[in-house]
Amino acid sequence: MARGQQKIQAQQKNKKEMDKKKKGTSQKASAAKALVHTCTVCKTQMPDPKTYKQHFESKHPKSPMPEALKEA
């Protein structure tokens, strides 16, 4: 059993690396957190007020603009 100890060390090292990978955040979850503004008409989510205002002006020109967007 010359490689018994090396095998155990390799398994422990691999387990530590796999634990590090599990702690990472997924790209999908991060993207969902960034979408904080929701359109009141079509319920589309946007990351910032500027994008929200552009969306509202182009997609819903006949609808009255919300007060929060008039400032932006």
Distance bins in CASP14 RR format, pairs under 12 A and 6 or more apart:
PFRMAT RR
TARGET T0000
AUTHOR 0000-0000-0000
RMODE 2
METHOD distances of the structure
MODEL  1
1 7 0 0 0 0 1 0 0 0 0 0 0
1 8 0 0 0 0 0 1 0 0 0 0 0
3 9 0 0 0 0 0 1 0 0 0 0 0
3 10 0 0 0 0 1 0 0 0 0 0 0
3 11 0 0 0 0 0 1 0 0 0 0 0
4 10 0 0 0 0 1 0 0 0 0 0 0
4 11 0 0 0 0 0 1 0 0 0 0 0
5 11 0 0 0 0 0 1 0 0 0 0 0
5 12 0 0 0 0 0 1 0 0 0 0 0
6 12 0 0 0 0 0 1 0 0 0 0 0
6 13 0 0 0 0 0 1 0 0 0 0 0
7 13 0 0 0 0 0 1 0 0 0 0 0
7 14 0 0 0 0 0 1 0 0 0 0 0
8 14 0 0 0 0 0 1 0 0 0 0 0
8 15 0 0 0 0 0 1 0 0 0 0 0
9 15 0 0 0 0 0 1 0 0 0 0 0
9 16 0 0 0 0 0 1 0 0 0 0 0
10 16 0 0 0 0 0 1 0 0 0 0 0
10 17 0 0 0 0 0 1 0 0 0 0 0
11 17 0 0 0 0 0 1 0 0 0 0 0
11 18 0 0 0 0 0 1 0 0 0 0 0
12 18 0 0 0 0 0 1 0 0 0 0 0
12 19 0 0 0 0 0 1 0 0 0 0 0
13 19 0 0 0 0 0 1 0 0 0 0 0
13 20 0 0 0 0 0 1 0 0 0 0 0
14 20 0 0 0 0 0 1 0 0 0 0 0
14 21 0 0 0 0 0 1 0 0 0 0 0
15 21 0 0 0 0 0 1 0 0 0 0 0
15 22 0 0 0 0 0 1 0 0 0 0 0
16 22 0 0 0 0 0 1 0 0 0 0 0
16 23 0 0 0 0 0 1 0 0 0 0 0
17 23 0 0 0 0 0 1 0 0 0 0 0
18 24 0 0 0 0 0 1 0 0 0 0 0
24 30 0 0 0 0 0 1 0 0 0 0 0
25 31 0 0 0 0 0 1 0 0 0 0 0
25 32 0 0 0 0 0 1 0 0 0 0 0
25 33 0 0 0 0 1 0 0 0 0 0 0
25 34 0 0 0 0 0 1 0 0 0 0 0
26 32 0 0 0 0 1 0 0 0 0 0 0
26 33 0 0 0 0 0 1 0 0 0 0 0
27 33 0 0 0 0 0 1 0 0 0 0 0
27 34 0 0 0 0 0 1 0 0 0 0 0
28 34 0 0 0 0 0 1 0 0 0 0 0
28 35 0 0 0 0 0 1 0 0 0 0 0
29 35 0 0 0 0 0 1 0 0 0 0 0
30 47 0 0 0 0 0 1 0 0 0 0 0
31 45 0 0 0 0 1 0 0 0 0 0 0
31 47 0 0 0 0 1 0 0 0 0 0 0
32 45 0 0 0 0 1 0 0 0 0 0 0
32 47 0 0 0 0 0 1 0 0 0 0 0
33 45 0 0 0 0 0 1 0 0 0 0 0
33 47 0 0 0 0 1 0 0 0 0 0 0
34 45 0 0 0 0 1 0 0 0 0 0 0
34 46 0 0 0 0 1 0 0 0 0 0 0
34 47 1 0 1 0 0 0 0 0 0 0 0
34 48 0 0 0 0 1 0 0 0 0 0 0
34 51 0 0 0 0 0 1 0 0 0 0 0
35 43 0 0 0 0 0 1 0 0 0 0 0
35 44 0 0 0 0 1 0 0 0 0 0 0
35 45 1 1 0 0 0 0 0 0 0 0 0
35 46 1 0 0 1 0 0 0 0 0 0 0
35 47 1 0 1 0 0 0 0 0 0 0 0
35 48 0 0 0 0 1 0 0 0 0 0 0
35 51 0 0 0 0 1 0 0 0 0 0 0
35 52 0 0 0 0 0 1 0 0 0 0 0
36 45 1 0 0 1 0 0 0 0 0 0 0
36 46 0 0 0 0 1 0 0 0 0 0 0
36 47 1 0 0 1 0 0 0 0 0 0 0
36 48 0 0 0 0 1 0 0 0 0 0 0
36 49 0 0 0 0 1 0 0 0 0 0 0
36 51 0 0 0 0 0 1 0 0 0 0 0
36 52 0 0 0 0 1 0 0 0 0 0 0
36 68 0 0 0 0 0 1 0 0 0 0 0
37 43 0 0 0 0 0 1 0 0 0 0 0
37 44 0 0 0 0 1 0 0 0 0 0 0
37 45 1 0 0 1 0 0 0 0 0 0 0
37 46 1 0 1 0 0 0 0 0 0 0 0
37 47 1 0 0 1 0 0 0 0 0 0 0
37 48 1 0 0 1 0 0 0 0 0 0 0
37 49 1 0 0 1 0 0 0 0 0 0 0
37 50 0 0 0 0 1 0 0 0 0 0 0
37 51 1 0 0 1 0 0 0 0 0 0 0
37 52 1 0 1 0 0 0 0 0 0 0 0
37 53 0 0 0 0 1 0 0 0 0 0 0
37 54 0 0 0 0 0 1 0 0 0 0 0
37 55 0 0 0 0 1 0 0 0 0 0 0
37 56 0 0 0 0 1 0 0 0 0 0 0
37 66 0 0 0 0 0 1 0 0 0 0 0
37 68 0 0 0 0 1 0 0 0 0 0 0
37 69 0 0 0 0 1 0 0 0 0 0 0
37 72 0 0 0 0 1 0 0 0 0 0 0
38 44 1 0 0 1 0 0 0 0 0 0 0
38 45 1 0 1 0 0 0 0 0 0 0 0
38 46 1 0 0 1 0 0 0 0 0 0 0
38 47 0 0 0 0 0 1 0 0 0 0 0
38 49 0 0 0 0 0 1 0 0 0 0 0
38 51 0 0 0 0 0 1 0 0 0 0 0
38 52 0 0 0 0 1 0 0 0 0 0 0
38 55 0 0 0 0 0 1 0 0 0 0 0
38 56 0 0 0 0 0 1 0 0 0 0 0
38 66 0 0 0 0 0 1 0 0 0 0 0
38 68 0 0 0 0 0 1 0 0 0 0 0
39 45 1 0 0 1 0 0 0 0 0 0 0
39 46 1 0 0 1 0 0 0 0 0 0 0
39 49 0 0 0 0 0 1 0 0 0 0 0
39 51 0 0 0 0 0 1 0 0 0 0 0
39 52 1 0 0 1 0 0 0 0 0 0 0
39 53 0 0 0 0 0 1 0 0 0 0 0
39 54 0 0 0 0 0 1 0 0 0 0 0
39 55 1 0 0 1 0 0 0 0 0 0 0
39 56 1 0 0 1 0 0 0 0 0 0 0
39 57 0 0 0 0 0 1 0 0 0 0 0
39 58 0 0 0 0 0 1 0 0 0 0 0
39 59 1 0 0 1 0 0 0 0 0 0 0
39 60 1 0 0 1 0 0 0 0 0 0 0
39 63 0 0 0 0 1 0 0 0 0 0 0
39 65 0 0 0 0 0 1 0 0 0 0 0
39 66 0 0 0 0 1 0 0 0 0 0 0
39 68 0 0 0 0 0 1 0 0 0 0 0
39 69 0 0 0 0 0 1 0 0 0 0 0
40 46 0 0 0 0 0 1 0 0 0 0 0
40 52 0 0 0 0 1 0 0 0 0 0 0
40 55 0 0 0 0 0 1 0 0 0 0 0
40 56 0 0 0 0 1 0 0 0 0 0 0
40 59 0 0 0 0 0 1 0 0 0 0 0
40 60 0 0 0 0 1 0 0 0 0 0 0
40 63 0 0 0 0 1 0 0 0 0 0 0
40 64 0 0 0 0 1 0 0 0 0 0 0
40 65 0 0 0 0 1 0 0 0 0 0 0
40 66 1 0 1 0 0 0 0 0 0 0 0
40 67 0 0 0 0 0 1 0 0 0 0 0
40 68 0 0 0 0 1 0 0 0 0 0 0
40 69 0 0 0 0 1 0 0 0 0 0 0
41 52 0 0 0 0 0 1 0 0 0 0 0
41 55 0 0 0 0 1 0 0 0 0 0 0
41 56 1 0 0 1 0 0 0 0 0 0 0
41 59 1 0 0 1 0 0 0 0 0 0 0
41 60 1 0 1 0 0 0 0 0 0 0 0
41 61 0 0 0 0 0 1 0 0 0 0 0
41 62 0 0 0 0 1 0 0 0 0 0 0
41 63 1 0 1 0 0 0 0 0 0 0 0
41 64 0 0 0 0 0 1 0 0 0 0 0
41 65 0 0 0 0 0 1 0 0 0 0 0
41 66 0 0 0 0 1 0 0 0 0 0 0
41 69 0 0 0 0 0 1 0 0 0 0 0
42 52 0 0 0 0 0 1 0 0 0 0 0
42 55 0 0 0 0 1 0 0 0 0 0 0
42 56 0 0 0 0 1 0 0 0 0 0 0
42 58 0 0 0 0 0 1 0 0 0 0 0
42 59 1 0 0 1 0 0 0 0 0 0 0
42 60 1 0 0 1 0 0 0 0 0 0 0
42 63 0 0 0 0 1 0 0 0 0 0 0
43 55 0 0 0 0 0 1 0 0 0 0 0
43 59 0 0 0 0 0 1 0 0 0 0 0
43 60 0 0 0 0 0 1 0 0 0 0 0
44 51 0 0 0 0 0 1 0 0 0 0 0
44 52 0 0 0 0 1 0 0 0 0 0 0
44 54 0 0 0 0 0 1 0 0 0 0 0
44 55 1 0 0 1 0 0 0 0 0 0 0
44 56 0 0 0 0 1 0 0 0 0 0 0
44 58 0 0 0 0 0 1 0 0 0 0 0
44 59 0 0 0 0 1 0 0 0 0 0 0
44 60 0 0 0 0 0 1 0 0 0 0 0
45 51 0 0 0 0 0 1 0 0 0 0 0
45 52 0 0 0 0 1 0 0 0 0 0 0
45 55 0 0 0 0 0 1 0 0 0 0 0
46 52 1 0 1 0 0 0 0 0 0 0 0
46 53 0 0 0 0 1 0 0 0 0 0 0
46 54 0 0 0 0 1 0 0 0 0 0 0
46 55 1 0 1 0 0 0 0 0 0 0 0
46 56 0 0 0 0 1 0 0 0 0 0 0
46 59 0 0 0 0 0 1 0 0 0 0 0
46 69 0 0 0 0 0 1 0 0 0 0 0
46 72 0 0 0 0 0 1 0 0 0 0 0
47 54 0 0 0 0 0 1 0 0 0 0 0
47 55 0 0 0 0 0 1 0 0 0 0 0
48 54 0 0 0 0 0 1 0 0 0 0 0
48 55 0 0 0 0 0 1 0 0 0 0 0
48 69 0 0 0 0 0 1 0 0 0 0 0
48 72 0 0 0 0 1 0 0 0 0 0 0
49 55 0 0 0 0 0 1 0 0 0 0 0
49 56 0 0 0 0 0 1 0 0 0 0 0
49 65 0 0 0 0 0 1 0 0 0 0 0
49 66 0 0 0 0 0 1 0 0 0 0 0
49 67 0 0 0 0 0 1 0 0 0 0 0
49 68 1 0 0 1 0 0 0 0 0 0 0
49 69 1 0 0 1 0 0 0 0 0 0 0
49 70 0 0 0 0 0 1 0 0 0 0 0
49 71 0 0 0 0 1 0 0 0 0 0 0
49 72 1 0 1 0 0 0 0 0 0 0 0
50 56 0 0 0 0 0 1 0 0 0 0 0
50 57 0 0 0 0 0 1 0 0 0 0 0
50 69 0 0 0 0 1 0 0 0 0 0 0
50 71 0 0 0 0 0 1 0 0 0 0 0
50 72 1 0 0 1 0 0 0 0 0 0 0
51 57 0 0 0 0 0 1 0 0 0 0 0
51 58 0 0 0 0 0 1 0 0 0 0 0
51 59 0 0 0 0 0 1 0 0 0 0 0
51 69 0 0 0 0 0 1 0 0 0 0 0
51 72 0 0 0 0 1 0 0 0 0 0 0
52 58 0 0 0 0 0 1 0 0 0 0 0
52 59 0 0 0 0 0 1 0 0 0 0 0
52 60 0 0 0 0 0 1 0 0 0 0 0
52 65 0 0 0 0 0 1 0 0 0 0 0
52 66 0 0 0 0 1 0 0 0 0 0 0
52 68 0 0 0 0 1 0 0 0 0 0 0
52 69 1 0 0 1 0 0 0 0 0 0 0
52 70 0 0 0 0 0 1 0 0 0 0 0
52 71 0 0 0 0 0 1 0 0 0 0 0
52 72 1 0 0 1 0 0 0 0 0 0 0
53 59 0 0 0 0 0 1 0 0 0 0 0
53 60 0 0 0 0 0 1 0 0 0 0 0
53 65 1 0 0 1 0 0 0 0 0 0 0
53 66 0 0 0 0 1 0 0 0 0 0 0
53 68 0 0 0 0 1 0 0 0 0 0 0
53 69 1 0 1 0 0 0 0 0 0 0 0
53 70 0 0 0 0 1 0 0 0 0 0 0
53 71 0 0 0 0 1 0 0 0 0 0 0
53 72 1 0 1 0 0 0 0 0 0 0 0
54 60 0 0 0 0 0 1 0 0 0 0 0
54 61 0 0 0 0 0 1 0 0 0 0 0
54 65 0 0 0 0 0 1 0 0 0 0 0
54 69 0 0 0 0 1 0 0 0 0 0 0
54 72 0 0 0 0 1 0 0 0 0 0 0
55 61 0 0 0 0 0 1 0 0 0 0 0
55 63 0 0 0 0 0 1 0 0 0 0 0
55 65 0 0 0 0 0 1 0 0 0 0 0
55 66 0 0 0 0 0 1 0 0 0 0 0
55 69 0 0 0 0 1 0 0 0 0 0 0
55 72 0 0 0 0 0 1 0 0 0 0 0
56 62 0 0 0 0 0 1 0 0 0 0 0
56 63 1 0 0 1 0 0 0 0 0 0 0
56 64 0 0 0 0 1 0 0 0 0 0 0
56 65 1 0 0 1 0 0 0 0 0 0 0
56 66 1 0 0 1 0 0 0 0 0 0 0
56 68 0 0 0 0 0 1 0 0 0 0 0
56 69 1 0 1 0 0 0 0 0 0 0 0
56 70 0 0 0 0 0 1 0 0 0 0 0
56 72 0 0 0 0 1 0 0 0 0 0 0
57 63 0 0 0 0 0 1 0 0 0 0 0
57 65 1 0 0 1 0 0 0 0 0 0 0
57 66 0 0 0 0 0 1 0 0 0 0 0
57 69 0 0 0 0 1 0 0 0 0 0 0
57 70 0 0 0 0 0 1 0 0 0 0 0
57 72 0 0 0 0 0 1 0 0 0 0 0
59 65 0 0 0 0 0 1 0 0 0 0 0
60 66 0 0 0 0 0 1 0 0 0 0 0
60 69 0 0 0 0 0 1 0 0 0 0 0
63 69 0 0 0 0 0 1 0 0 0 0 0
64 70 0 0 0 0 1 0 0 0 0 0 0
65 71 0 0 0 0 0 1 0 0 0 0 0
65 72 0 0 0 0 1 0 0 0 0 0 0
66 72 0 0 0 0 1 0 0 0 0 0 0
END
